């Protein structure tokens, strides 16, 4: 039995020191690295078997075996994979990062010690074991029948020894880790079980841990959809989601180009944020070859998809040695874009083919879609198709889409009309609807906080502008006068009334007029083209920011009896006319959500009543 002692070169010792002290933020990842290496070795042997090559120990099962010994303070990780010859041991273990050590160290100097963008190009993951080890013994036998077994031993300091191993050493590799005193917890069964279940639960080969088969849940995302049953999807969701419920819907997606991706994403049956648990954390994990890279990767998916639970696996990921940070963030953005587009397509399919399921989805998660419209500019048009709302053409509690809205538009209708408020009941009594109803135009009811931000972000749907009907710049087509004999202010009287109100309430309004926009109410208040909405004003107030002064427009109804009476009173009883005009204006502002001080309406009502009782 030959024995050779080898010294590490100075630069190799420097690199090993970096691996041990700088690469990893958590010691536990060395277990993940060694299990991942075992899985790779088993996969390589499986491919050799498929070629029909002669293999040592052909009857030996493919598996990973892990044992802990708390008394001896050791952990052993073994596999029955492809193994290594003596030359391969020297090449892969004897010279750390043999192909690029100098380049790596030079790059380290250039980046002033920054490792995160450099790690992963040099294949040194095995050496993470020395974060926890005093000494490591690697015993290996190659798959080649004539190869002899080899034993490699190192303390990670000055060098290593290499000697022949016993002739009866089985095919594969066994790594015996003698743990440092402060790393003794890695010899404790429960701690190692936790690490294995966290990182290596979906390895494609059996993991035997202290005599127990550990990884019983399959990585269904790597299977073809036709080979996975609904029961298996539900069971997998319950496992990764730590729940007993079933998902509302799920997407199983695979792609070969431009990036190799395999993914399963689940929509929970309930919105966790609506249950009082606060803002939910992303629950889509990132894997590479079924090995966990990050359970909560930042920017894997956009923030508005944080309600999803699932797995994304890509073999194209360039990883650093710790697998804790992706080298190429642009690749992560590409993955995010591909998955996001496919999930939006999935929801479109659910909306089309499973209307009842989509209704449940919208009730629970509709606000996330709205958040996406506001925050994901590149996806806003696609997300606009998923929006749902009630309208003047739907029954109470029934929702419609912009696509259906557009399909019902009148020939002379060029825009999509929306109205914001707190409830359908409130909006149904809005005076703004009169002009739209008279023309047979549908109006979407938007009753949730933030809806105005959503519509202002969306702006258009199917090349149709989205316009709020409480804005002064609304351009409506003329309609035939259905009551030509109804008394109304003539042009001179209307102009005189508008001028008098403008003079009486100086600088309060940007414009006062009579308009065909008002049909039943005495007057309506309209937001100026550049005024901020009541919703935005409330938001600014809540944030403690300065609220810019607004000057709405007031449009009077020239056919309304109260307005006609006001036109007479302004000439005969200015005091009463002023009180009446103020009452009409404040009521219009209140209905529009623009009355900053409701007490003004109450005070004026009392003064008006007192004046009338004096008559």
C-alpha atoms as one frame of an Amber mdcrd trajectory, in Angstrom:
protein
   0.000   0.000   0.000   1.655   3.190  -1.169   1.487   6.432   0.801   2.277
   9.875  -0.572   2.218  13.209   1.227   1.609  16.309  -0.888   1.983  19.970
   0.059  -0.481  22.568  -1.149   1.097  25.375  -3.153   0.969  28.815  -1.542
  -1.721  30.080  -3.889  -3.813  26.963  -3.249  -3.618  27.499   0.506  -4.749
  31.083  -0.046  -7.711  29.903  -2.050  -8.625  27.256   0.519  -8.524  29.910
   3.234 -10.969  32.012   1.186 -13.268  29.040   0.656 -13.373  28.271   4.356
 -13.714  31.799   5.711 -15.292  33.972   3.032 -17.558  32.035   0.721 -20.307
  30.813   2.994 -22.502  32.677   5.405 -23.787  29.443   6.936 -21.820  26.313
   7.666 -24.749  23.997   6.963 -24.348  24.410   3.204 -21.379  22.016   3.209
 -23.885  19.165   3.708 -25.855  20.386   0.727 -22.694  20.628  -1.387 -21.572
  17.092  -0.581 -25.042  15.619  -1.214 -25.229  17.517  -4.495 -21.849  16.123
  -5.517 -23.062  12.625  -4.630 -26.147  13.117  -6.769 -23.972  14.231  -9.695
 -21.764  11.139  -9.264 -24.803   8.857  -9.260 -26.236  10.526 -12.357 -22.931
  10.091 -14.200 -22.891   6.396 -13.329 -26.507   6.000 -14.456 -25.537   7.420
 -17.849 -22.601   4.991 -18.022 -25.014   2.142 -17.367 -27.166   3.252 -20.268
 -24.193   2.895 -22.641 -23.783  -0.763 -21.651 -20.221  -0.249 -20.410 -18.698
  -2.734 -17.980 -19.080  -1.325 -14.462 -17.614  -2.367 -11.136 -20.176  -3.705
  -8.634 -22.943  -3.734 -11.298 -25.568  -4.962  -8.815 -24.987  -2.139  -6.331
 -27.992   0.172  -5.941 -27.677   3.859  -6.762 -28.170   5.795  -3.543 -26.726
   8.286  -1.063 -26.012   7.013   2.445 -25.492   9.409   5.347 -24.638   8.453
   8.921 -23.899  10.512  11.993 -21.917   9.550  15.072 -22.381  12.023  17.875
 -19.965  10.248  20.207 -17.153  10.218  17.623 -18.178  13.708  16.406 -18.317
  12.627  12.753 -20.639  12.631   9.784 -20.156  10.306   6.800 -21.638  10.943
   3.348 -21.289   8.123   0.832 -22.611   7.364  -2.626 -22.516   4.407  -4.985
 -21.788   6.625  -7.973 -19.064   6.893 -10.565 -16.164   7.209  -8.088 -12.627
   8.404  -8.930  -9.342   6.895 -10.016  -6.070   7.928  -8.349  -5.335  10.363
 -11.192  -8.808  11.874 -10.884  -8.404  12.282  -7.133  -5.142  14.168  -7.715
  -6.771  16.267 -10.402 -10.031  17.095  -8.646  -9.113  17.011  -4.942  -5.336
  17.383  -4.918  -5.312  20.714  -6.711  -8.135  23.003  -5.722  -9.622  24.780
  -8.698  -6.726  23.388 -10.707  -7.761  25.107 -13.921  -8.055  28.620 -12.573
  -6.501  29.191  -9.179  -4.187  32.014 -10.255  -6.878  33.686 -12.349  -9.271
  33.482  -9.427  -6.846  35.074  -6.986  -5.987  37.802  -9.500  -9.660  38.548
  -9.986 -10.093  38.685  -6.220  -7.428  41.400  -6.015  -9.020  43.383  -8.829
 -12.370  43.392  -7.043 -10.723  44.302  -3.712 -11.872  41.088  -2.079 -15.384
  40.939  -3.492 -16.138  37.255  -4.084 -19.790  37.129  -4.978 -19.458  37.805
  -8.715 -16.467  35.473  -9.122 -17.334  32.350  -7.194 -18.656  29.363  -9.095
 -16.256  29.521 -12.018 -13.709  27.260 -10.322 -15.560  24.209  -8.962 -14.391
  24.325  -5.361 -17.653  23.491  -3.563 -16.245  20.332  -1.970 -13.841  22.381
   0.132 -16.689  24.047   2.000 -16.464  20.969   4.231 -13.434  22.517   5.934
 -15.631  25.191   7.458 -16.746  22.454   9.859 -14.006  19.817   9.608 -10.748
  19.220  11.457  -9.956  16.416   9.057 -11.604  14.858   6.009 -11.094  11.323
   4.702 -12.252  10.554   1.158 -12.285   6.891   0.153 -13.218   6.247  -3.479
 -13.268   3.540  -6.106 -13.895   4.246  -9.778 -16.618   2.631 -11.853 -13.886
   1.102 -14.011 -13.580  -2.595 -13.004  -9.776  -2.610 -13.095  -9.343   0.579
 -11.028  -7.924   0.407  -7.508  -9.469   2.209  -4.552  -7.828   5.346  -3.171
  -7.926   7.181   0.147  -7.343  10.960   0.335  -6.875  12.636   3.720  -6.443
  16.349   4.534  -6.857  18.790   7.395  -7.269  21.691   4.957  -4.055  23.325
   6.136  -0.750  22.412   4.513  -1.580  19.520   2.209  -2.975  15.999   1.906
  -1.976  12.348   1.907  -2.898   9.853  -0.767  -2.765   6.071  -0.324  -4.318
   2.895  -1.638  -7.573   1.894   0.018  -8.581  -1.714   0.846  -9.275  -3.883
  -2.187 -12.824  -4.598  -1.055 -13.783  -0.896  -1.121 -17.119  -0.693  -2.991
 -17.667   1.457  -6.061 -18.394   5.098  -5.295 -17.152   7.687  -2.844 -17.326
   7.923   0.951 -16.465  11.142   2.789 -15.768  10.853   6.516 -15.847  14.278
   8.161 -14.129  14.695  11.549 -15.879  17.755  12.917 -14.391  20.690  14.770
 -15.450  21.032  18.366 -17.627  24.070  17.603 -19.272  22.179  14.719 -20.339
  19.164  16.774 -24.016  19.790  15.966 -23.360  18.337  12.495 -22.972  14.951
  14.155 -26.433  15.248  15.718 -29.103  13.343  13.834 -31.954  15.856  14.198
 -29.842  18.773  13.005 -28.614  16.925   9.915 -32.135  15.629   9.211 -33.334
  19.247   9.157 -30.578  20.267   6.714 -31.314  17.349   4.381 -35.046  18.036
   4.360 -34.361  21.710   3.698 -31.905  21.398   0.815 -31.873  17.871  -0.564
 -35.403  16.573  -0.269 -35.888  16.215  -4.026 -32.579  14.587  -5.007 -33.344
  12.066  -7.742 -31.759   9.175  -5.861 -32.693   7.639  -2.494 -31.110   9.180
   0.575 -30.643   6.740   3.444 -30.073   8.607   6.674 -29.040   6.538   9.682
 -30.898   3.574   8.181 -34.049   5.495   7.233 -35.165   6.357   3.699 -35.488
  10.144   3.905 -36.537  11.694   0.611 -39.974  10.225  -0.130 -41.492  13.182
  -2.052 -40.755  13.278  -5.760 -39.653  16.323  -7.729 -42.808  16.397  -9.848
 -41.711  19.571 -11.626 -39.140  17.504 -13.519 -41.821  15.112 -14.803 -44.027
  15.452 -17.853 -47.460  16.892 -17.015 -49.168  13.802 -18.410 -47.304  11.658
 -15.882 -48.521  13.576 -12.806 -51.977  13.032 -11.341 -54.146  15.645  -9.654
 -53.648  13.783  -6.389 -49.875  14.048  -6.784 -50.099  17.787  -7.482 -52.246
  18.260  -4.377 -49.911  16.176  -2.218 -46.855  18.064  -3.459 -48.543  21.421
  -2.797 -49.471  20.337   0.715 -45.876  19.259   1.344 -44.140  22.432   0.184
 -46.923  24.739   1.377 -47.168  23.152   4.836 -50.936  23.023   4.532 -53.776
  20.534   4.456 -55.797  22.448   1.857 -55.779  21.971  -1.913 -54.606  24.645
  -4.366 -57.112  26.763  -6.226 -55.208  26.248  -9.482 -51.667  25.356 -10.562
 -49.337  25.728 -13.550 -46.825  23.060 -14.564 -44.433  24.566 -17.073 -41.312
  23.352 -18.884 -39.111  25.058 -21.482 -35.928  24.169 -23.351 -35.211  27.547
 -24.935 -34.018  30.217 -24.508 -33.469  28.890 -20.959 -33.996  25.383 -19.628
 -36.763  25.703 -17.034 -39.009  23.359 -15.107 -41.571  24.826 -12.770 -44.725
  24.100 -10.795 -46.571  27.087  -9.348 -49.642  26.862  -7.122 -52.297  29.438
  -6.239 -53.488  28.919  -2.633 -57.200  28.570  -1.992 -57.110  31.616   0.296
 -55.219  34.891   0.322 -52.917  34.846   3.376 -52.758  38.642   3.493 -56.544
  38.813   3.784 -56.397  36.606   6.873 -54.616  39.199   8.984 -51.101  37.757
   8.730 -49.607  40.870   7.171 -47.668  41.022   3.938 -46.856  37.487   2.838
 -43.324  36.369   2.000 -42.563  34.929  -1.459 -42.844  31.142  -1.331 -41.396
  30.056  -4.682 -38.064  28.269  -4.234 -35.210  28.225  -6.732 -33.594  24.881
  -7.559 -30.879  23.665  -9.888 -30.997  19.978 -10.821 -33.424  19.395  -7.924
 -30.995  20.886  -5.387 -32.282  23.871  -3.446 -30.428  27.085  -4.239 -32.584
  29.580  -2.363 -35.917  29.039  -0.610 -36.822  32.739  -0.903 -34.832  34.210
  -3.784 -35.169  37.942  -4.268 -36.507  39.061  -7.635 -37.167  35.541  -8.892
 -40.724  36.700  -9.508 -42.200  40.204  -9.377 -43.514  41.388  -6.040 -47.147
  41.168  -7.113 -46.807  37.379  -7.524 -45.803  36.910  -3.885 -48.975  34.893
  -3.214 -47.664  31.936  -5.250 -46.207  28.753  -3.796 -43.982  26.488  -5.847
 -40.668  25.616  -7.423 -38.585  26.969 -10.300 -35.683  24.760 -11.453 -33.113
  25.780 -14.062 -29.967  23.918 -15.002 -28.717  27.050 -16.800 -28.078  28.928
 -13.565 -24.449  29.987 -13.095 -24.042  29.729  -9.332 -21.464  30.889  -6.873
 -19.760  28.348  -4.685 -22.193  28.928  -1.848 -25.211  28.749  -4.116 -26.419
  31.793  -2.176 -26.213  34.359  -4.933 -26.646  34.113  -8.665 -23.670  35.313
 -10.672 -25.738  36.640 -13.515 -28.694  38.702 -12.350 -29.673  39.293 -15.960
 -30.367  35.566 -16.254 -32.581  35.734 -13.176 -34.496  38.582 -14.827 -34.952
  36.449 -17.938 -36.266  33.577 -15.859 -38.613  35.965 -14.078 -39.914  37.338
 -17.379 -40.524  33.879 -18.855 -42.301  32.513 -15.780 -44.390  35.673 -15.327
 -45.590  35.679 -18.936 -46.487  32.011 -18.782 -48.388  32.430 -15.535 -50.382
  35.333 -16.975 -51.217  33.079 -19.947 -52.257  30.381 -17.491 -54.657  32.780
 -15.774 -56.092  33.787 -19.145 -56.785  30.107 -19.792 -58.424  29.687 -16.387
 -60.596  32.751 -17.014 -61.688  31.359 -20.381 -62.171  27.683 -19.550 -62.816
  27.648 -15.794 -64.953  30.723 -15.148 -66.014  29.649 -11.663 -62.425  29.038
 -10.586 -61.359  32.411 -11.958 -64.168  34.137 -10.061 -62.798  32.607  -6.853
 -59.290  33.652  -7.863 -60.384  37.223  -8.534 -62.201  37.462  -5.212 -59.064
  36.367  -3.352 -56.201  37.699  -5.464 -57.603  40.401  -7.735 -55.755  43.151
  -5.911 -52.415  41.498  -6.743 -53.296  41.704 -10.435 -54.068  45.390  -9.964
 -50.750  45.833  -8.166 -49.069  44.224 -11.166 -50.688  46.710 -13.560 -49.216
  49.572 -11.531 -45.760  48.110 -10.877 -44.975  45.871 -13.888 -45.044  48.160
 -16.889 -43.997  45.431 -19.316 -46.926  43.206 -18.276 -49.645  45.824 -17.710
 -51.469  45.285 -21.016 -51.607  41.523 -20.509 -52.735  42.015 -16.912 -55.417
  44.426 -18.099 -57.163  41.443 -19.701 -57.422  39.804 -16.294 -59.113  42.743
 -14.534 -62.726  42.297 -13.457 -65.360  44.810 -12.353 -69.090  45.435 -12.114
 -70.733  47.889 -14.490 -74.002  49.508 -15.431 -74.585  46.527 -17.762 -74.077
  43.805 -15.120 -76.212  42.604 -12.253 -75.054  43.396  -8.750 -72.319  40.952
  -7.729 -71.587  39.901 -11.323 -68.269  40.830 -12.905 -67.215  41.583 -16.425
 -63.930  42.247 -18.248 -62.644  44.998 -20.493 -62.724  42.578 -23.428 -66.441
  41.991 -22.865 -66.961  45.723 -22.338 -65.330  46.535 -25.689 -67.451  43.908
 -27.421 -70.585  45.760 -26.231 -69.472  49.283 -27.168 -71.810  51.391 -29.304
 -70.788  52.390 -32.804 -70.428  56.046 -31.817 -68.527  55.249 -28.602 -64.781
  55.758 -28.869 -63.651  55.490 -25.210 -64.043  53.172 -22.220 -65.834  54.914
 -19.365 -65.197  54.301 -15.664 -66.471  55.750 -12.404 -64.739  55.546  -9.014
 -66.527  55.238  -5.690 -66.912  53.261  -2.487 -69.710  50.913  -3.554 -71.965
  50.029  -6.435 -74.968  51.338  -4.485 -73.323  54.740  -4.178 -72.271  54.880
  -7.814 -75.679  53.880  -9.135 -77.019  57.184  -7.803 -74.211  59.257  -9.271
 -75.338  62.209 -11.388 -72.370  61.540 -13.686 -74.150  58.459 -15.030 -77.066
  60.403 -16.492 -75.261  61.600 -19.585 -73.777  58.142 -20.241 -77.048  56.307
 -19.663 -78.817  58.701 -22.016 -76.393  57.664 -24.751 -76.566  53.958 -23.943
 -72.880  53.828 -22.937 -71.661  51.275 -20.375 -69.767  52.540 -17.318 -67.404
  50.386 -15.267 -67.804  50.647 -11.498 -64.431  50.751  -9.695 -64.940  50.566
  -5.966 -61.628  49.495  -4.408 -58.914  51.692  -3.015 -56.175  52.244  -5.554
 -58.407  51.654  -8.593 -57.646  55.099  -9.945 -53.899  54.401  -9.816 -54.558
  51.163 -11.693 -56.569  52.829 -14.469 -54.119  55.700 -14.818 -51.338  53.127
 -15.218 -53.297  51.036 -17.722 -54.521  54.118 -19.671 -55.782  52.074 -22.620
 -57.335  48.752 -23.478 -57.531  47.468 -27.035 -56.468  50.943 -28.255 -59.443
  52.491 -26.440 -58.697  55.256 -23.946 -59.962  54.674 -20.410 -61.690  57.809
 -19.161 -63.245  58.710 -15.821 -66.683  60.233 -16.339 -66.198  62.755 -13.520
 -63.511  64.606 -15.499 -64.262  67.900 -17.163 -62.553  66.983 -20.441 -64.926
  64.106 -21.229 -65.944  64.357 -24.876 -69.392  62.874 -25.455 -71.244  62.755
 -28.775 -74.355  64.895 -29.090 -77.727  63.233 -28.692 -81.145  64.243 -29.906
 -83.088  66.378 -27.426 -85.719  63.995 -26.076 -87.726  66.751 -24.388 -87.569
  69.828 -26.633 -90.614  71.426 -24.979 -89.242  71.246 -21.431 -88.549  74.734
 -20.062 -84.873  75.643 -19.863 -82.652  78.659 -19.385 -81.911  80.336 -22.667
 -78.350  81.113 -23.684 -78.383  84.621 -22.199 -79.876  83.496 -18.875 -77.440
  80.594 -18.622 -74.466  82.849 -19.318 -75.673  85.407 -16.766 -76.109  82.777
 -14.085 -72.638  81.322 -14.730 -71.025  84.763 -14.554 -72.862  85.633 -11.327
 -71.779  82.388  -9.607 -68.172  82.894 -10.744 -68.182  86.413  -9.280 -69.961
  85.347  -6.084 -67.600  82.439  -5.358 -64.389  84.038  -6.589 -61.367  81.749
  -7.258 -63.223  78.746  -5.880 -63.829  77.139  -9.280 -61.817  76.993 -12.457
 -64.964  77.181 -14.547 -68.724  77.564 -14.096 -71.085  76.669 -16.929 -74.340
  75.019 -17.907 -73.935  71.688 -19.638 -75.732  68.781 -21.285 -73.574  66.534
 -19.034 -76.174  67.157 -16.282 -79.607  65.628 -16.782 -81.325  64.971 -13.440
 -79.278  66.761 -10.737 -79.166  70.571 -10.404 -75.366  70.519 -10.865 -72.310
  68.302 -10.898 -68.739  68.974  -9.852 -66.097  67.968 -12.382 -62.405  67.416
 -11.811 -60.204  69.691 -13.842 -58.003  68.020 -16.431 -54.899  68.507 -14.299
 -56.482  68.280 -10.825 -55.607  65.410  -8.539 -58.451  63.098  -7.602 -60.032
  62.794  -4.135 -58.355  59.390  -3.841 -54.918  60.861  -4.492 -55.623  63.723
  -2.099 -56.541  61.254   0.641 -53.346  59.288  -0.054 -51.184  62.421   0.176
 -52.856  63.414   3.438 -52.297  59.952   4.893 -48.609  60.184   3.935 -48.332
  63.573   5.605 -47.518  65.284   2.325 -48.688  68.659   1.147 -51.928  68.490
  -0.825 -52.033  70.870  -3.780 -55.050  73.133  -4.016 -57.608  72.105  -6.637
 -60.215  74.150  -8.437 -62.989  71.935  -9.788 -65.483  72.911 -12.446 -69.197
  73.283 -11.722 -71.684  72.399 -14.453 -75.327  73.422 -13.916 -78.382  71.779
 -15.436 -80.231  74.461 -17.462 -83.479  72.424 -17.348 -83.547  71.788 -13.619
 -86.391  73.712 -11.839 -84.134  74.587  -8.896 -81.517  76.071 -11.220 -84.173
  78.011 -13.124 -85.473  79.402  -9.834 -81.908  80.313  -8.842 -81.557  82.295
 -12.066 -84.604  84.372 -11.005 -83.564  84.802  -7.363 -80.130  86.173  -8.204
 -81.916  89.241  -9.601 -84.537  89.643  -6.837 -82.968  88.246  -3.627 -79.209
  88.047  -3.765 -78.824  86.769  -0.183 -81.239  83.851  -0.682 -79.792  83.121
  -4.133 -76.280  82.939  -2.660 -77.402  80.480   0.024 -79.235  78.364  -2.569
 -76.278  78.396  -4.981 -73.911  77.431  -2.168 -76.234  74.556  -1.216 -76.360
  73.268  -4.811 -72.581  73.564  -5.160 -71.751  71.897  -1.826 -74.123  69.022
  -2.588 -72.443  68.506  -5.966 -68.999  68.597  -4.348 -70.097  66.163  -1.651
 -71.426  63.664  -4.197 -68.147  63.979  -6.105 -66.028  63.416  -2.982 -64.542
  66.896  -3.342 -66.066  68.624  -0.311 -63.152  69.021   2.046 -65.294  70.258
   4.969 -68.765  68.603   5.206 -69.642  71.008   8.033 -69.880  73.703   5.378
 -72.875  71.920   3.849 -74.562  71.546   7.241 -73.996  75.191   8.190 -75.293
  76.415   4.856 -78.363  74.123   5.077 -79.280  75.647   8.428 -78.787  79.203
   7.145 -80.875  78.429   4.058 -83.732  76.991   6.119 -83.709  79.969   8.465
 -83.845  82.334   5.495 -86.748  80.441   3.930 -88.711  80.370   7.210 -88.476
  84.133   7.363 -90.390  84.404   4.113
